[in-house]
Every structure is written in C-alpha cells, then in structure tokens.
Amino acid sequence: MIGKRIAAIIAGIVILVAVSPAVAAPIDWQQVIGKWQALAIRQQQKYKVPGWAAAIVVNNRQIYANGFGRRSLTSYEPVNANTLFQIASLSKAFTVALIAQEVDRKKIAWDSRVIDYLPQFKFYDPAATRTATVTDVFAQHSGLKTYVGDIQANLGFSRDHIIQSFAYIKPIAPFRSQYNYQNCLFLVGARLEEKLSGMNWEKSLRERLFIPLNMTDSSATRWGYDHIKNRAGLHQINDNGQVVSLTADRYINWVYTLAPAAGINSTVNDMSKWMIMHLNCGIYNGQTIIGYDNLLAMRQPQTAMGKTLMGEGSYYCMGWILTRRAPYDIVWHNGGSSGNSATIMLIPQLNAGIVILANLNGHFPYLLAREFYDILTGADPAQAEKDLNEQTADPGFTPATYDSSIPPSLPLARYAGRYNNPVYGPVDIHYDPDRGLYGEWGANQTPVRFYHLSGDTFALSCQLSYPVYEPVTFTIADGRATGFSVKCFRDEGVDLFTRQP
C-alpha cells in the first residue's frame, strides 16, 4: 500500500546527481521516500503526534507532498499538504531574506552598523552598540543569555518595548564570543527592513516574498491563522504523558509579537516554493527574488554551535544553520511554537530539500529530517533517535529548599503595591485574607499568585505559554517592602522590581 501511494505521488522518479566531476550516483527517490515515510508513520505513533505534513523538492520541482493524521484532537479533519501550521523559527530566514533584498538594492550592507540606520538602538554594552552590524543581529553571538527577553511577548509587551529593553539587559559573555540563541534580536532586523522599505514588516513579507513566490496561504498574523479553516491546532504532551489541545490566547498570541523570528504561518505546499527558490540560486518562475551572492551570504557560517542532531560541525549563519558532513553538507533550521513544530533541510549539492510541519510541540520534525538524510545517504536511521535522546536528556537538578517555618518580616498586606521594572514590569500586588498575595503582571495583566517559601522569599506563580513558578525575594526597609528580586532575571541584571510611590 505504501509503495503504491509513493509511486502515485512521485511517479517513480530516478535522478542522476553529480557528486564529483568523476562520479555520478543514482538516487532512487521513490525508494528513499518509501522507506522514510514508513519509518515516519511509525514515529508518529511513538511520539503521539496528532498530525503532520511533509514536502520534498528535487531539481526545482516538488516531487512529494503529503499529510498524516488529523488537524487537532477536537477535530477528525485530516491533515493534508495545504494544512496551515505555525512554522516558528523557520520564520527567521524570511526576515533575513528581506534584508538580503535590501542589500541587493544597495540600500544597506551586511557589515553596515545598526545605529547608522536605527540611531535609537542600544545594547547595555556601549561598545557593542557602536559596532553591531546587520550580520550581528542575525548571527546568534550577541553575548546575551539564550532566549533573553522572550517572556516580554508572553506578557503582552510591544515590539518597540522589547527592542528598547536591550539597553538594560546585561550580557553573559563578550560580544561575538559564543553562540547563544535569540529571538528578540530579529525584531531589530524587522525594524531595519521597515526603515529601508517604508512598509511594515508584515506588508514587506507579503509583497516581496509571499506574492512573488505564490505562497497564497502563508501569513504572519493571528488573523491569518484564525481565518484559514484548514489549520493545525496546537498540542503539547502534559506531565502525565497525555497529548492535550491548547486553545487559550496565551498559547497562540506571543509568536505574532515575535513574528519576524517565530510567527509565520505556512503550509508544506507553500514552503516547497520557498525551498525551490533557495535551491535555484534565488530565482523562482524566472524572477530573481534574492541575488545569488546575498543568497549565499545567508548561509555563510558566522557562529560555531558545536554538535547538533544534524552533525558535529554545525554553524549558525543568518536565519539558517549549516552543518558540514559527508557526503553532503546541509542547510537547515528547526523551530517550535507552544504547540506546533517544524524543520526545513536543504541539501544544495543534490538540489533537494524537505520541510516537515507537525501539530505537536517537540522534536518530531527535527528527528524525521535527520532520518531522511540518513536513509538518503545509506546510514542507519536508528542512530538519529539515539543521538536525539542523548542531546535532549534531562540533566536533572536539585531544587532549592526553603525553611517555611521562617515567617515573613511584615504582615502580608504590607507587601501589596505596584512594582516596576524597565524590562519586565509592572507588577501590581494585592492582598486578600482568603487569597493571600495575588496580582497582575505585564502589559496584558497576566494573573499571578505569590506563595510563601521562607522569610521574605515567595514563589511567583503564573501561567504564560508555559507555567512559571519562580522564587522572588522582597527587600524590606523602614518597615515596608521596597522592591523584590526575581531569581531567573539575575544574570541579565534586570531582576529588581522597585516599589512605586
């Protein structure tokens, strides 16, 4: 049955690919895809994925597109190649592509300084502010903590607020010294594009990429997600190992604030066109979308990452990752929203690519992409799962212990008040004899609770797109709480929330 299905989809294509000037290796794509699809269906069951889709392109045409499972746990509608997913961090390459077009137009260069175009932009480190280039915005070597600032999107803060927050956040490593993955810096890239084009990022994306690539179902807004009936739901696996559906706004909205890094919605059919353009020297349907030199610039290694599931020699480029391995280098990226996951992988030496989108948060598409490469190259695909388990193993940690017998310094009512922080505030704290300390946090007034741990240390608890349970310690002066420090923000230097008059 599988063999007949594959044959109908790819029509028995066999292609000769030059792997060196002297050697031509035949690749039977029907056989490769048949083996891979059979394995992928087994993995879908193992990893409890409700639904997923994949597409493969070779020599500038789509040779495979298929969907499996259902769109959500609350619907029995099947996933197909036109089902819309959140593609998460696969969005980053689109923002870089828009800047590549501006470089083509000579409006900016990869080594142009950011402050020459956005003079208000600041890092905490003045030297980094003075020297940061366009490439630095995208190369994941800012010296800031991994995922720094992302919580601001969960708390309802605007893109402008998030960009301004870089002036307050201390680095954990010297500028350009090491790999630390970021989302928020891609908002700076989007602001550069807006300054250069005179359009907002969403309009540039639509007019300069989606329309010329005929990506008719793709978008980068919540409206664009909601108004496609054939869309994938969001799902996670809970602590009991059960797949649960996520429908609340807090799971969906934040990616659209971070859309230039993580908020594009697309289908595998649309993403096939994106892959074809990249594999065809930046040309689609005879139109140059990105000049070849700048297309290659997007894939140039910028920051060593070390070992990834795709191989030992992995480097972050600009919105793409390059892994050097035999017999073929791969250019790829993975990503995840609250309840979708995605991976794209290009093999330029074969003029081939694959994209996999799933409606479950996790590593499923990432694993399938590696298994596809292994089957293609004759390696044992079972090794991919072993490598994934090794790289994602829980290192374990010993939770801090607190002596709850030590009472707070003050009556609980005297901790109530408004506390502000230039990056993550404000927090309004109230007291009620029945509820204890509770309040609202951020621009969207996320409900929070404070549970006593020991002395003047409490646990701040709330539900964002993930659960938060974080120790905070109040400072007391002259018989009143004057502020509190949030433990997880200390290495950023923005942990202190100061009481307002």
N, C-alpha and C positions, 0 to 999 in steps of 0.2 A: 504493500500500500504506500509506504513512504517513498519507495523508488518511483512508482508511477506519479506520485504527487510532485516530486522533484523534477521528473522528466517534463511534466506539463509546464512547470514554472520556468525552467531554464533551457528547455529544448535541447538537451544533450550537448551543451557547448563544450568543445575541447579547444584550448587555445595554446599556441606555442609562445613561450615568453623567453626573451633573450636574457640570460643571467650572466653572461660574459660574452666577449666578442667571439669566443670559440665554441660556446656550449649553448644549445637550446634545449630547455627542459619542458616536456609536455605536461600541462596541468589539466587534468580531467575535472573541471569544476562541478560537473554533475555528481561525480563520486565524492569529492571533497564535501560538498554541501549536504549530500545524503547522509554521510557519516556524522557530520556536525549536527544536522537537525535531529537525528535520532538521539544523540547524546544530549542535546539541549532540551528535548522534551523530557528526558529522564531527570535532568537537573531542575526543570521547572517543578516537578513533583517533589523532589527532595528539598528544595528551598522554599516551597509553599508559595510560589509566585502565582497570583490570580490570573494575570495576563501579560503578554509581552508581544513585541513585534520586532522584525529584523529586515534589513535590506542589504543587498550586496551589489556593488558595481564593478565592472571589469571593462577596460578599454572603452571608457566613456559611454557606457550604457548600463542600465540596470538589468541584471540577469536573474535576480531573485528578490522577492518581497513577500512576506507572509506574516500572519498574526496568529496567536495561540491564546487559548483561554478566554476569559471574559473581562469586560472593562472594569467591573467592580464587584465587590461582594454583594452589593444591593441590586445588581442587575445581571441578567443572563445574556445580555447583548454581547456578541463575540468581538474580540479584538481583531482588526484587520490592518492592512498597510496604510490606511487613511485614518487610523485612530490617533487622536491628539494626546501627546504626553508633555509634561514639563521636562525639558531636556537639561535643566540645571546647569552645571558648569560647562557644558558644551557651548553655552551662550558666550563664553569669554572670547572664543575665536571670532565671533561675529563683530564684537566691539573692536578687536584688533584689525579686522578686515576693513572696517570703516575708516580707521586711521591710515591703513595701508593705501586706501584710495586717495586720502588727502596727501600722502607722500607722493603718490603718482602725479597729483596735480601741482606739486611743488609748493603746497601751502605750509608744509611743515616737514621736518626730517626726523628720523628715528633718534638722532642724537640732539635734537632741539631741547632746550631746557623748558621744563613745565612752567616755571614762573614767568618766562617771556610771553606766554600766552594766557596764563591764569595767575596774574601777579598776587592775588589774594591767597593763593595756596601756600600752606606752611606745614612742614614736619616739625616735631618737637626739637630735632637737631637742626640748628641753623645751617650747618654745612651741607646736610642732606637736602635742605630746602634750596640752597644755592645751586647745587649740582645735579639734582634729579632730572633725568631725561625722560622722553616719551618711552623709550625702551624700559627704563627702570620701573615705570608704572605697571608694566605688564610682566616683568621677569621674575617676580616672586622672590626678590632678595632685598627687601626694604629694611630688614633688621627688626621688624615688628613681630610680635607674637603671632603664631598661626591663628587664623580666623579672627584676628583682633577687630573689635567693633561690630561684628555681625549682629550681636544682640540688639543693637540700636534699631535694626529693621524690625525685629520682633516687638520692640517697644513703641513702634509707630513713628519713629523719627524720620525726617525727610532726608533726601539725598544731600541737600545743602548742609544740613546739620552734621551728617556723617562725614562729609568731606572736611568741614571745619574742625571736626574732632581730632584730626591727625596732628594738629598743633599742640594738643595736650597729652597725647599717648607716648610714653617713653619707649624707646627701642629696647630689645633684649639682646641685640647683637649689633656689631658695627654695620653700617650701610654697605650693601653689596657683598657682605661676607659669607652669607649662607642662605640656604633655601628655607623659607617659611611661607606657607601657602596663605594667600589673602583673597578675599572677595571685594572688600570695600575700595581698594585702590582702583578697581576697574570703573568705579563711579567717576574717578578723576579722568580716566580715559574717555568716558562718555561726555564729560563736560568739555574736554578738549575738542571732541567731534562737534559738539553743539556750537562752540565758539567759532570753529572753522567753517561750518556748513551753514550756520544761521537757522538751522532746524533743530527741534528737539531730537533726542537720540532715537526715540520710537519712530518718528517720521523718517529720519535718515535710514534706519534699518529697513523700513518698508519700501521706500522709494529706490534705494540704491542697492539693496540685496534681495529682498523678498520678491519684488516685482520683476526685476530682470532675470532672476533665477526661476520664475514661475512657481515660487513656494506659496501657493494660494491659500493653504490652510494655516500657515505659520503666523504667529503674533508674539507680542511681548507684554501683554496686559492681562489683568484679571478678567476684564470684559471679553478679551479674545479667547480666554479659556472657557468661560461660562457659556458663550454663545455658539460653541460647537457641540452639537448633540453627541457626536461620535468621539467622546473624550474619555480618557482613562481616569478612574478615580485614584485617590491616594490611599496607601495602605502601609502599615507597619506591623512588625511582629512584637507583641507585648511581652511582659516579663514571664508570662505563663506559656510562651511559645505559640500563641494563637495569632493568626492574622486578623487585624482589626481595620475597619474603614475609618478614615479621617475626613470629617466634613466641616469642622469648625473653621471660621475665618483665620484663626491664628496659625493654622497649618498651611494655609494657602497664600495669604496676602504677602508675607515677608519677602518671597522671592521676587515679587514685582517691584518692590523698592530697590532690590539689588539686581534688577533685570539685566543691566549691562554685564553682570558677572554670572547670573544664575536664573534668569527669569523668562527665557524664550520658551514658547510652546510650539511643538512641531510634530510631524509625522515621519515615519521612515520613508515614505514616498517623497516628501519634500526634502528630507535630509539626503536622499540619493542625489538630488540635483546639486546640493552643496558639495558633496564628495566629488561628483564629476567635475565641477568647476575647479576644485583644488587639484585634482589629478590631471586636468587638461590645461595646465600652465596658466590658470586663471581665466580661461575662456569658457563661455557657455553659449551654445547656439550661435556661434560665430561672433559673439560680443565679448570684448575684454572687460571682465568685471574687476580684476586686480592685475596690475602689471606683473610680469613673471619675476622680476628682480625683487619686488616687495612681497610677492607670494613666498618666495624662498626666504626672505628676511624673517617672516613669521615663524619659520621652522628652524632658525639658527639657534644652536644651544647657547643659553645665557647663564643658567644656574644649575650646578650639579645637584642631583636629587639622591644619588645612591641607588640602592636596589628597589625596584618596584615589581609588581606581579609580571610586568612585561619583560623584565630583564635587569641585569646588573647595571649596565651603562645607560642610565636614564638622565635626561636633562630637561629642565623647564625652558621653553623657548618664549613665545609670546602667545598665550592662549592655546598653545599646543605643547605636547611633550614628545621628545624624540628619544627613542630607545635604540641604541646601536647593538645589533645582534646578528648572528649568522642564521640562515643565509640572507635574510632581508632585514634592513632597518624598518622600523615602524614609527609612524607619526600618529599620535592618539591623544585622547583625553577621556576622563570619566567624570561622573558627577552624580549628585543626589539631592533631591529636594526633601521635604518632610515625608513624602510618600511615593515618589517616583525615583527611578534611577536610570542611568544612561551611560553608554560608552560608544565612542567612534574610533575607528582604527583605519588608517591609510597605509598601504604598502606601495610606495611610489615606484619601486623597481618592477613591480608587477602591474602597475596602473590599476590597482584594485583597492577596494575599501569595503568596510562593513560598519553598519550602525545598528545598535541594539537598544531598545527602549522598553522599560518594564514599569508596571504599576505597583511596585513594592520597593520601599527604601532598602538599600543594601548593596551587595557586591555582585548580584546575579549577572548583569550585562558585562561587567568587567571580567568575570570568570569566563563567560561564553566567548568573549573576544579573544582571550588568551588561548582557549581551547580550539577556536577556529584556526589561529595561527599554527598551533601545534599539529593539528590534523593536516593542514596545508603543507607543512614542511616535513611531515613524516615523523614528528616527535610523539612521545607518549602523552596524550592529553590528560591522563590521570595525574601527571606531575603538577599541572596547573592548580588543581584543588589542594594538593599538598602544600604548594607554595602559598596559596591564599590563606590556608589555615595557619601556617607559620607566621605570616605577616600580620594577620588580624587577631592573633591570640591575645586574650585578655591578660595583661601583665600582673593584674591583681594589685590591690593597695590595702593598706591598713587604715581604716577610718580613724579620725581623731576621736579621742574620748573626752568627755566633759563631765565634771562633777556637778550634777544638777542640784545637789544639796546647798550649793552656794547661792544665796538669793540675789536678785538684782539690787543695785545700790539705791534705787529710787522706787516709789510706787509706780506701777505700770502707766498710770495716766500721765506721768510727767515725762514719758518718752514720746508722747504724741506731739506732732508738729510737722512742718514742711521742711524737708531736707533737699538740698540741691547739689548737683554735680555737673561740671561743664560738658561731660560726655554722656553720662547715663542717667542724669536726674531729669525731673524732680521725683521725689517720693513723698507722698502725703501719708502720715501715720495717724491713726485714730485709736481711741481706747473705748472699749465697751466691757462692762463687767462680765457679760456672758461670752463674748467673742475674744476677749483679750486684745492684743495689738493686731491691727489689720490696716489695710490702706490701699493706695493706688500708686502705680509706678509708670513713669514714662508719658510720652505724648498721647498714647492711646489709653492711659489709665488702667493698665493691667492690674487686676486684683491681686493683692499679696497678703500673706499672713506672716506673723513673727512668733516663733515658738521658742520659749526659754530653753537655753542649753546649760549655761553656768554663769553666775555673776551677771556682768553686763553684755555677755555674748548670747545672741539669739540666732535662730535659723530663719533666713528669709526664704519663704516658700511661695512659688507661683507656677503656673502652667503657661509656658510660651509655646513654641512649636516643639518644645521638649520640656520635661519637668526640671524645675530649679529648686534646689534645697542647699542654700549656701550660708555659711557662718558669717555673721556681721557682729562687730564689737563696737558698742557705744562708748564715746568719751564723755566723762562727767566733769563738770566744773561749776563751782558755786551752787551746788545742789540742783543742777539741771543738765539734761543731755544736750551737748553742744554739736554733736555730729556722730557719724558712725562710719566704720571702715568695712568694706566688702572684701573678703579674703581673695576671691578669684581675680580681682582687679589690681591687686597689689603690685604684681610685676609689670603692670602697664603704667604705674604711677598715678592712677586716677581712681584710687579706691575710696577716697574720703568724700562723704556726703555731708555738707555743712548745714547746720540748722539755720533757717531763715528767720528774721525778726517777726 
